[in-house]
């Protein structure tokens, strides 16, 4: 990656009008809620900048039905009440009517969130809250009503959990900035962000745009929702519940002032939820950006992780940064070790020698994982794909040896001759190196 040396300088400040003056696409909104007249009002701006009468839009039968369809599509496990999506579907009309009546009468109260631990990396887990299907529907209805209001305010520098934006967009922007010479990077990590957001300050930021007391009360109840982990239960005093439908939107609302501050100062920040980098042209600029972030986080009740936050020139070995599964270092874009280890663990689980499945069924189970991973990491170095393909074939050969009642790990040359690479291709095994070759040829 070739870059030009530039003179260190403080980036040019931008006015808020310049920052937010970008066209928006509203095709993603729920049309039964956000009619053309409402969208026109949204673009024009409401008097006083606040929305007052919103609860009526949340409790409409059409809104609740649309919310249920989204929850049904996303599936997910049952909450603390053990009512699964399938069970809810069987009595959907009755359940939705009960929700509507409870919301209108003010009797609706969220139930406890069921806490589970899900795999994060080999040997690690992270907690996840599972609300009831009923609560997921109400949260989705609230989100459909509120999200356009805040989307109008959010900046292009934010990519996480937003309509029409995603990881690949954020990575493309990082690539673009690096190629333009913004190679001094502030790699920031907010320590336990979702668990430490000050709830009172978060609600203050929600109130900057929403003044409907009933909607605000619902959000407060979700923030203070009881959590149950086995026989233990507690009510959180900070943070937003990870796993809830509304949590990503609230998390973006809280960090929006940071986006604005960095943009007003002219810094090039790329943020995906609580994971963000600031790309600068010089070390001096990067150090100033870091101090701005440090001051902002401390003032707003958050904390930068001391071991995971650093400033460095990513063109230098050892000074790279990790972002959304990739590592950018010395002019190269590599898959970070955690992402590789997580994939290898998934492959191991699907190719266990003792599972007793035939080779065709294993390939059928394995291919979606391999294709999905390649679809995201296809910009990595070709050596990565060769290594993964080799690992997959070794696991498959070990399975075939086991089926022949021969011990071993499929590493010997005789196994490679008996089951060559072509054998697995004929069986339909997805090969990353071949997929990468086809992409290169089509360019």
C-alpha atoms as one frame of an Amber mdcrd trajectory, in Angstrom:
protein
   0.000   0.000   0.000   1.664   3.243  -1.148   0.925   6.428   0.751   2.358
   9.916   0.666   3.830  11.680   3.679   1.708  14.595   4.786   2.238  17.557
   7.054   0.793  17.114  10.550  -2.170  19.373  11.129  -5.412  19.542  13.065
  -8.270  18.488  10.788 -10.659  21.157   9.575 -13.768  21.582  11.712 -17.151
  20.953  10.108 -20.459  22.583  10.917 -23.340  20.348  12.008 -25.348  21.327
   8.931 -22.539  20.053   6.682 -22.266  16.827   8.679 -25.929  15.853   8.454
 -26.621  17.208   4.942 -26.785  13.809   3.246 -29.716  12.263   1.322 -31.649
   9.512   3.086 -33.528   6.519   1.749 -36.731   5.648   3.628 -37.858   2.537
   1.734 -37.026   0.392   4.794 -39.560   2.027   7.133 -42.854   0.367   8.024
 -45.264   2.043   5.598 -48.308   1.525   7.818 -46.608   3.696  10.472 -44.476
   6.086   8.458 -46.818   7.334   5.763 -45.666   9.807   3.122 -47.093  12.664
   5.192 -45.200  11.523   8.280 -41.970  11.123   6.318 -42.415  14.616   4.929
 -42.843  15.897   8.488 -39.779  13.945   9.540 -37.653  15.509   6.810 -39.080
  18.957   7.455 -38.699  18.654  11.216 -41.367  18.832  13.913 -41.979  21.950
  15.944 -39.574  22.114  18.851 -37.642  19.133  17.470 -39.601  16.642  19.607
 -42.220  14.009  18.828 -45.118  13.787  21.277 -47.924  11.440  20.191 -46.255
   8.119  19.379 -47.806   5.484  21.657 -50.919   5.326  19.455 -48.712   4.201
  16.587 -47.074   1.518  18.747 -50.359  -0.050  19.889 -52.069  -0.148  16.489
 -53.052  -3.707  15.489 -51.204  -3.237  12.175 -47.995  -2.217  13.951 -48.155
  -5.161  16.358 -48.864  -7.559  13.487 -45.906  -6.206  11.495 -43.726  -6.506
  14.604 -44.840 -10.106  15.133 -43.964 -10.971  11.526 -40.425  -9.678  12.086
 -40.061 -11.639  15.335 -41.456 -14.752  13.639 -38.963 -14.388  10.791 -36.029
 -13.997  13.198 -37.207 -17.021  15.208 -35.045 -17.270  18.329 -35.459 -19.199
  21.573 -38.288 -18.995  24.075 -38.002 -16.615  26.990 -38.611 -17.171  30.675
 -42.291 -18.051  30.044 -41.283 -20.953  27.749 -43.562 -19.646  24.978 -41.700
 -20.377  21.739 -42.270 -18.674  18.386 -44.081 -21.819  17.210 -46.414 -21.799
  20.214 -47.094 -18.072  19.818 -47.888 -18.613  16.139 -50.612 -21.113  17.047
 -52.489 -18.443  19.042 -51.109 -15.290  17.415 -54.445 -13.488  16.999 -55.325
 -13.941  20.674 -51.845 -13.086  21.922 -51.631  -9.916  19.822 -55.043  -8.765
  21.039 -53.910  -9.299  24.660 -50.765  -7.244  24.035 -52.803  -4.433  22.474
 -55.223  -4.347  25.412 -52.422  -4.380  28.007 -50.580  -1.539  26.257 -53.722
   0.588  25.951 -54.729   0.042  29.593 -51.222   0.615  30.912 -51.099  -2.869
  32.459 -48.306  -4.144  30.234 -45.075  -4.941  32.073 -42.060  -6.710  30.572
 -41.257 -10.131  31.966 -37.822 -11.157  33.203 -35.079 -11.764  30.641 -33.625
 -15.275  30.535 -29.812 -15.118  30.700 -27.778 -17.689  28.764 -24.082 -17.933
  27.903 -23.214 -18.420  24.248 -19.823 -19.372  22.740 -17.651 -16.373  21.889
 -14.262 -17.924  21.147 -12.644 -21.262  21.946 -13.037 -21.697  25.701 -14.929
 -18.398  26.125 -18.569 -17.392  26.400 -20.546 -14.172  26.605 -23.878 -13.534
  28.326 -26.978 -13.005  26.241 -30.456 -12.030  27.373 -33.473 -13.715  25.800
 -36.713 -11.727  26.246 -40.075 -13.419  25.854 -41.645 -13.472  22.400 -44.281
 -11.064  23.681 -41.652  -8.559  24.841 -39.724  -8.926  21.588 -42.888  -7.975
  19.682 -43.480  -4.832  21.762 -39.836  -3.815  21.512 -39.938  -4.312  17.737
 -43.076  -2.159  17.514 -41.365   0.606  19.514 -38.251   0.316  17.359 -40.260
   0.608  14.129 -41.806   3.830  15.448 -38.654   5.403  16.901 -35.901   4.319
  14.525 -36.653   6.758  11.658 -36.649   9.674  14.119 -33.088   8.932  15.173
 -31.939   7.728  11.758 -32.597  11.259  10.534 -29.974  12.432  13.042 -27.370
   9.653  12.787 -24.225  10.353  10.766 -22.711   8.408   7.850 -19.730   7.514
  10.052 -21.893   5.023  12.002 -22.528   1.623  10.395 -23.657  -0.831  13.065
 -27.270  -2.019  13.381 -28.566   0.546  10.919 -30.881   0.020   7.915 -29.014
  -0.467   4.652 -25.579  -0.375   6.293 -23.286  -3.077   7.596 -19.819  -4.434
   8.269 -18.774  -4.526   4.623 -19.645  -0.849   4.173 -17.555   0.071   7.217
 -14.618  -2.007   5.959 -14.812  -0.387   2.519 -14.594   3.043   4.155 -11.576
   1.978   6.213  -9.897   0.670   3.038 -10.610   3.932   1.231  -9.172   6.087
   4.006  -6.043   3.951   4.313  -5.408   4.267   0.584  -5.792   8.037   0.880
  -3.010   8.147   3.466  -4.912   8.077   6.761  -2.637   5.418   8.238  -2.180
   6.663  11.808  -5.055   4.986  13.614  -6.747   5.336  16.977  -8.032   1.823
  17.673 -10.575   2.310  20.472 -12.297  -0.295  22.603 -15.051   0.686  25.020
 -14.843  -1.520  28.093 -18.129  -3.432  28.579 -20.013  -0.724  26.719 -23.471
  -2.321  26.633 -23.238  -3.115  30.352 -22.041   0.318  31.482 -24.168   2.862
  29.587 -25.546   5.239  32.257 -29.287   4.699  32.021 -30.303   8.172  33.217
 -28.079   9.887  30.641 -29.277   7.519  27.943 -32.899   8.413  28.662 -31.987
  12.111  28.594 -30.708  11.610  25.043 -33.837   9.730  24.034 -35.914  12.640
  25.423 -34.108  15.096  23.155 -36.310  13.803  20.322 -39.197  11.978  22.024
 -41.583  13.410  24.618 -44.292  10.760  24.654 -44.402   9.789  28.339 -45.873
   6.330  27.729 -43.197   5.375  25.212 -40.470   6.694  27.520 -41.918   4.682
  30.402 -41.795   1.503  28.321 -38.139   2.114  27.488 -37.301   2.697  31.155
 -38.998  -0.571  32.065 -36.918  -2.429  29.489 -33.712  -0.927  30.857 -34.681
  -2.035  34.372 -36.001  -5.420  33.291 -35.268  -8.242  35.719 -32.624 -10.738
  34.581 -32.812 -14.424  35.543 -29.821 -16.747  35.360 -30.855 -20.118  36.719
 -32.045 -19.493  40.288 -30.404 -16.073  40.489 -32.159 -12.847  39.519 -31.348
  -9.149  39.633 -32.287  -5.785  38.156 -29.489  -3.978  36.299 -28.712  -0.401
  37.303 -26.689   0.424  34.190 -26.396  -0.642  30.584 -28.841  -1.931  27.993
 -29.852  -5.605  27.924 -27.752  -7.439  25.313 -30.014  -9.570  23.189 -32.992
  -7.230  23.319 -34.452  -5.847  20.108 -34.255  -2.215  21.206 -30.724  -2.322
  22.668 -28.705  -1.598  19.461 -30.783   1.494  18.695 -30.364   2.810  22.243
 -26.624   2.116  22.094 -26.334   4.115  18.862 -28.339   6.973  20.372 -25.899
   7.214  23.270 -22.797   7.299  21.028 -24.284   9.724  18.499 -22.827  12.790
  20.300 -19.376  11.208  19.993 -19.928  10.795  16.240 -20.923  14.459  16.033
 -17.968  15.637  18.100 -15.434  13.778  15.974 -17.062  14.956  12.732 -17.207
  18.581  13.896 -13.462  18.425  14.567 -12.863  16.922  11.131 -11.659  13.488
  12.255 -12.275  10.446  10.056 -14.053   8.015  12.352 -15.614   4.720  11.304
 -17.873   3.217  13.977 -19.719  -0.082  14.106 -21.768  -0.089  17.345 -19.185
   0.128  20.159 -16.233  -0.769  17.912 -14.607   2.203  16.205 -11.397   3.502
  14.679 -10.252   7.043  13.909  -7.942   7.303  10.906  -5.494  10.204  10.742
  -2.685  11.462   8.519  -0.081  11.947  11.263   0.872  10.810  14.732   0.170
  14.239  16.189  -3.337  14.269  14.772  -3.966  10.743  16.058  -2.780  11.648
  19.570  -5.122  14.647  19.645  -8.007  12.483  18.448  -7.258   9.947  21.171
  -7.351  12.670  23.842 -10.705  13.893  22.521 -12.138  10.374  22.738 -10.680
   9.834  26.205 -12.199  13.075  27.518 -15.566  12.352  25.921 -15.816   8.819
  27.305 -14.854   9.884  30.831 -17.332  12.777  30.757 -20.094  10.438  29.590
 -19.598   7.672  32.137 -17.769   5.235  29.853 -14.268   3.775  29.947 -11.707
   2.940  27.274 -10.159  -0.490  27.694  -6.531   0.228  28.658  -5.150  -2.931
  27.035  -7.204  -2.854  23.836  -6.991   0.836  22.936  -3.895   2.128  21.177
  -2.505   4.599  18.657  -0.221   3.379  15.875   0.941   3.641  12.286  -0.669
   0.632  10.651   1.984   0.598   7.925   4.456  -0.624  10.534   4.710  -4.253
  11.680   3.267  -4.624  15.165   1.275  -1.377  15.008  -1.729  -2.614  13.079
  -5.326  -2.647  14.280  -8.213  -5.090  14.317 -11.642  -4.108  13.069 -14.689
  -6.249  12.332 -12.812  -9.531  12.086  -9.862  -8.248  10.028  -6.369  -7.120
  10.987  -4.886  -4.204   9.041  -1.108  -4.172   9.288   1.955  -3.373   7.135
  -0.218  -2.566   4.121  -2.062  -5.895   4.265  -5.550  -6.944   5.280  -5.550
 -10.258   7.116  -8.094 -12.307   9.017  -7.563 -11.822  12.731  -6.549 -14.870
  14.754  -9.797 -14.979  16.766 -11.841 -15.225  13.575  -9.671 -18.063  12.257
  -9.833 -19.957  15.548 -13.623 -19.565  15.683 -13.977 -20.977  12.154 -11.683
 -23.907  12.921 -13.775 -24.717  15.981 -16.970 -24.720  13.887 -15.304 -27.017
  11.354 -14.205 -29.376  14.144 -17.752 -29.552  15.500 -19.157 -30.420  12.076
 -16.460 -33.002  11.224 -16.239 -35.026  14.423 -15.040 -38.548  13.618 -17.516
 -40.113  16.055 -20.717 -38.519  14.747 -21.468 -41.403  12.353 -22.658 -39.267
   9.412 -21.831 -40.054   5.812 -19.460 -37.815   3.876 -22.270 -36.328   1.756
 -24.280 -35.249   4.804 -21.216 -33.723   6.438 -20.419 -31.719   3.303 -24.038
 -30.579   3.106 -23.806 -29.344   6.706 -20.362 -27.788   6.307 -20.767 -25.895
   3.018 -23.052 -23.071   4.307 -20.518 -22.304   7.050 -17.610 -22.222   4.593
 -19.500 -20.159   2.018 -20.694 -17.623   4.590 -17.211 -17.210   6.056 -15.639
 -16.800   2.620 -18.317 -14.301   1.582 -17.225 -12.037   4.427 -13.457 -12.646
   4.393 -12.916 -12.970   0.630 -10.569  -9.954   0.664  -8.050 -11.769   2.869
  -4.743 -13.107   1.552  -5.001 -16.196  -0.678  -2.761 -18.190   1.707  -5.537
 -18.022   4.288  -7.934 -19.873   1.982  -5.387 -22.544   1.087  -4.735 -23.219
   4.769  -8.452 -23.528   5.593  -9.118 -25.812   2.609  -6.269 -28.060   3.728
  -7.580 -28.164   7.289 -11.080 -29.123   6.110  -9.793 -31.926   3.886  -7.600
 -33.327   6.675 -10.622 -33.446   8.975 -12.647 -35.200   6.271  -9.912 -37.769
   5.610  -9.741 -38.506   9.337 -13.509 -39.136   9.279 -13.184 -41.488   6.325
 -10.392 -43.403   8.086 -12.619 -43.762  11.150 -15.429 -45.167   9.005 -12.971
 -47.775   7.751 -12.123 -48.527  11.400  -8.578 -47.233  10.996  -7.201 -44.797
  13.579  -5.319 -41.680  12.467  -5.711 -38.036  11.564  -5.681 -38.154   7.751
  -2.212 -36.651   7.506  -0.295 -39.352   5.645   0.436 -39.279   1.919  -1.460
 -42.507   1.358  -4.672 -40.838   2.548  -4.118 -37.922   0.178  -3.731 -40.387
  -2.691  -6.778 -42.417  -1.697  -8.936 -39.310  -1.196  -7.337 -36.549  -3.316
  -8.591 -32.984  -3.488 -10.544 -33.856  -6.633 -12.500 -36.473  -4.659 -13.919
 -33.811  -2.342 -14.626 -31.411  -5.202 -16.646 -34.119  -6.941 -18.594 -34.579
  -3.732 -19.455 -30.863  -3.834 -17.227 -29.587  -1.011 -16.907 -25.801  -1.179
 -13.269 -24.810  -1.755 -12.255 -21.290  -0.743  -9.116 -21.160  -2.862 -11.097
 -22.107  -5.975 -13.799 -19.535  -5.141 -11.107 -16.887  -4.711  -9.528 -17.851
  -8.057 -12.869 -17.456  -9.851 -13.378 -14.000  -8.317  -9.910 -12.902  -9.435
 -10.567 -14.144 -12.992 -13.877 -12.261 -13.212 -12.293  -8.902 -12.371
